[in-house]
């Protein structure tokens, strides 16, 4: 059993991070919400309906998943094929989304010609081009370098501020969860469960000041780091397990 007794409600327009160590079912939960997996028990509702992939739901994966034989523009256009839009409407949406993520000059490039950060921006544009009401993100910045990751976090906050989709964001990083989120759902492993939910009391927009220097940030980071260590050390299946004395 990957998950047990998960009870989660997310208000529309909120940015929520699922934070926890490996093996706590964060990605499984996203796939259940997207309709890629069916629950063995319990009920899931997304926008009042059973979950199913479609234009109202965007998904950004860790591995980019760009189609290698399509240009950047064609990759971003791809999910519009099922929406019944005219060719002109599709072209307009693609152009607008590439402008938002700063890839207009690379619209005719292929994925293997892009840096890691540019690939992730293309994947983000593809997920957002349908104007989804819900955006699911599975560790989207884990495979890029630290400096690009920080820049992408700022970029994501800027774009989210414009489009205001409801976001569920999976991460192992305490810092990433705090700087991005309105709310953090801390999950524990085997089977996956919700341990605690915390509100992030930091002013937005967070790219406009050094949020990491805020005393509230420092306090929350110390607390979450300690809780993450506890969860890893108390997991019998972890390589770092420490049995109770």
For each residue, the residues with C-beta under 8 A, 3 or more apart:
1: 4 40 191
2: 25 28 191 192
3: 6 25 28 29 32 191 192 193
4: 1 191 192 193
5: 193
6: 3 25 29 42 192 193 194
7: 194
8: 29 185 194
9:
10: 14 16 166 168 183
11: 14 166
12: 133 166
13: 164 165 166
14: 10 11 166 167 182 183
15: 160 167 169 180 181 182 183
16: 10 166 167 168 169 181 182 183 184 185
17: 168 169 170 171 176 177 180 181 183 184 185
18: 26 29 30 168 169 170 171 185 187
19: 26 171 172 173 174 177 184 185 186 187 224 228
20: 24 26 172 186 187 188 189 192 195 228 231
21: 24 172 188 189 228 231 232 235 238
22: 172 189
23: 189 190 192 235 237 238
24: 20 21 187 188 189 190 192 193 231
25: 2 3 6 28 29 187 189 191 192 193
26: 18 19 20 29 30 138 170 187 192
27: 30 31 138 139 170
28: 2 3 25 31 32 37 192
29: 3 6 8 18 25 26 32 33 187 192
30: 18 26 27 33 34 59 136 138 168 170
31: 27 28 34 36 37
32: 3 28 29 35 36 37 38 39 44 51
33: 29 30 44 46 51 134 136 168
34: 30 31 51 53 57 59 136
35: 32 38 46 50 51 52 53 57
36: 31 32 53
37: 28 31 32
38: 32 35
39: 32 42 43 44
40: 1
41:
42: 6 39
43: 39
44: 32 33 39 50 51
45: 48 49 50 51
46: 33 35 49 50 51 57 134
47: 56 133 134
48: 45
49: 45 46 52
50: 35 44 45 46
51: 32 33 34 35 44 45 46 57
52: 35 49 57
53: 34 35 36 57 59
54: 57 82
55: 79 82 83 130 131 132
56: 47 130 132 133 134
57: 34 35 46 51 52 53 54 132 133 134 135 136
58: 127 128 130 132 134 135 136 165
59: 30 34 53 127 135 136 137 138
60: 120 123 124 127 135 136 137 138 140
61: 64 65 123 138 140
62: 138 139 140 142 143
63: 143
64: 61 111 119 120 122 123 143
65: 61 123
66: 70 75 111 119 122 123 126
67: 70 74 75 78 111
68: 110 111 112
69: 110
70: 66 67 74 75 78 110 111
71: 74 75 107 108 109 110
72: 75 76 98 103 106 107 108 109 110 111 114 122
73: 76 77 94 98 107 108
74: 67 70 71 77 78
75: 66 67 70 71 72 78 111 122 126
76: 72 73 94 97 98 122 125 126 129
77: 73 74 80 81 90 91 94 129
78: 67 70 74 75 81 126
79: 55 82 83 126 127 129 130
80: 77 83 85 90 93 94 129 130
81: 77 78
82: 54 55 79
83: 55 79 80 130
84:
85: 80 89 90 93
86: 89 90
87: 90 91
88: 91 92
89: 85 86 92 93
90: 77 80 85 86 87 93 94
91: 77 87 88 94 95
92: 88 89 95 96
93: 80 85 89 90 96 97 129
94: 73 76 77 80 90 91 97 98 107 129
95: 91 92 98 99 104 107
96: 92 93 99 100
97: 76 93 94 100 101 125 128 129
98: 72 73 76 94 95 101 103 104 107 125
99: 95 96 102 104
100: 96 97 125 128 159 162
101: 97 98 121 122 124 125 155 159
102: 99 121 155
103: 72 98 106 107 118 121 122 125
104: 95 98 99 107
105:
106: 72 103 109 113 114 118
107: 71 72 73 94 95 98 103 104
108: 71 72 73
109: 71 72 106 113 114
110: 68 69 70 71 72 113 114
111: 64 66 67 68 70 72 75 114 119 122
112: 68
113: 106 109 110
114: 72 106 109 110 111 118 119 122
115: 118 119 148
116: 119 120 143 144 145 148
117: 120 121 144 148 151 152
118: 103 106 114 115 121 122
119: 64 66 111 114 115 116 122 123
120: 60 64 116 117 123 124 140 141 144 152
121: 101 102 103 117 118 124 125 152 155
122: 64 66 72 75 76 101 103 111 114 118 119 125 126
123: 60 61 64 65 66 119 120 126 127 140
124: 60 101 120 121 127 128 140 156 159
125: 76 97 98 100 101 103 121 122 128 129
126: 66 75 76 78 79 122 123 129
127: 58 59 60 79 123 124 130 132 135
128: 58 97 100 124 125 131 132 135 159 163 165
129: 76 77 79 80 93 94 97 125 126
130: 55 56 58 79 80 83 127
131: 55 128 163
132: 55 56 57 58 127 128 135 165
133: 12 47 56 57 165 166
134: 33 46 47 56 57 58 165 166 167 168
135: 57 58 59 60 127 128 132 160 165 166 167 168
136: 30 33 34 57 58 59 60 167 168
137: 59 60 140 167 168 169 170
138: 26 27 30 59 60 61 62 170
139: 27 62 142 170 171 172
140: 60 61 62 120 123 124 137 152 169
141: 120 144 148 149 152 153 176
142: 62 139 171 172
143: 62 63 64 116
144: 116 117 120 141 148 149 152
145: 116 148 149
146: 149 150
147: 150 151
148: 115 116 117 141 144 145 151 152
149: 141 144 145 146 152 153 176
150: 146 147 153 154
151: 117 147 148 154 155
152: 117 120 121 140 141 144 148 149 155 156
153: 141 149 150 156 157 176 179 180
154: 150 151 157 158 207
155: 101 102 121 151 152 158 159
156: 124 152 153 159 160 180
157: 153 154 160 161 179 180 204 205 206 207
158: 154 155 161 162 205 207
159: 100 101 124 128 155 156 162 163
160: 15 135 156 157 163 164 165 167
161: 157 158 164 204 205
162: 100 158 159
163: 128 131 159 160
164: 13 160 161
165: 13 58 128 132 133 134 135 160
166: 10 11 12 13 14 16 133 134 135
167: 14 15 16 134 135 136 137 160
168: 10 16 17 18 30 33 134 135 136 137
169: 15 16 17 18 137 140 177 180 181
170: 17 18 26 27 30 137 138 139
171: 17 18 19 139 142 176 177
172: 19 20 21 22 139 142
173: 19 176 177
174: 19 177 178 221 224 225 228
175: 178 179 212 221
176: 17 141 149 153 171 173 179 180
177: 17 19 169 171 173 174 180 181 184 224
178: 174 175 181 184 200 202 211 217 220 221 224
179: 153 157 175 176 206 211 212 217
180: 15 17 153 156 157 169 176 177
181: 15 16 17 169 177 178 184 200
182: 14 15 16 199 200
183: 10 14 15 16 17 197 198 199 200
184: 16 17 19 177 178 181 197 198 200 224
185: 8 16 17 18 19 194 196 197
186: 19 20 194 195 196 197 198 224 227 228 231
187: 18 19 20 24 25 26 29 192 193 194 195
188: 20 21 24 192 193 194 195 231 235
189: 20 21 22 23 24 25 192 231 235 237 238
190: 23 24 235 236 237
191: 1 2 3 4 25
192: 2 3 4 6 20 23 24 25 26 28 29 187 188 189
193: 3 4 5 6 24 25 187 188
194: 6 7 8 185 186 187 188 197
195: 20 186 187 188 227 231
196: 185 186 227
197: 183 184 185 186 194
198: 183 184 186 220 224
199: 182 183
200: 178 181 182 183 184 220
201: 216
202: 178 206 211 214 216 217
203: 206 209 211
204: 157 161
205: 157 158 161 208
206: 157 179 202 203 209 211
207: 154 157 158
208: 205
209: 203 206 214
210: 213 214
211: 178 179 202 203 206 214 217
212: 175 179 217 218
213: 210 217 218
214: 202 209 210 211 217 218
215: 218 219
216: 201 202 219 220
217: 178 179 202 211 212 213 214 220 221
218: 212 213 214 215 221 222
219: 215 216 222 223
220: 178 198 200 216 217 223 224
221: 174 175 178 217 218 224 225
222: 218 219 225 226
223: 219 220 226 227
224: 19 174 177 178 184 186 198 220 221 227 228
225: 174 221 222 228 229
226: 222 223 229 230
227: 186 195 196 223 224 230 231
228: 19 20 21 174 186 224 225 231 232
229: 225 226 232 233
230: 226 227 233 234
231: 20 21 24 186 188 189 195 227 228 234 235
232: 21 228 229 235 238 240
233: 229 230 238 240 241 242
234: 230 231 241 242
235: 21 23 188 189 190 231 232 238 241
236: 190 241 243
237: 23 189 190 241
238: 21 23 189 232 233 235 241
239:
240: 232 233
241: 233 234 235 236 237 238
242: 233 234
243: 236
244:
245:
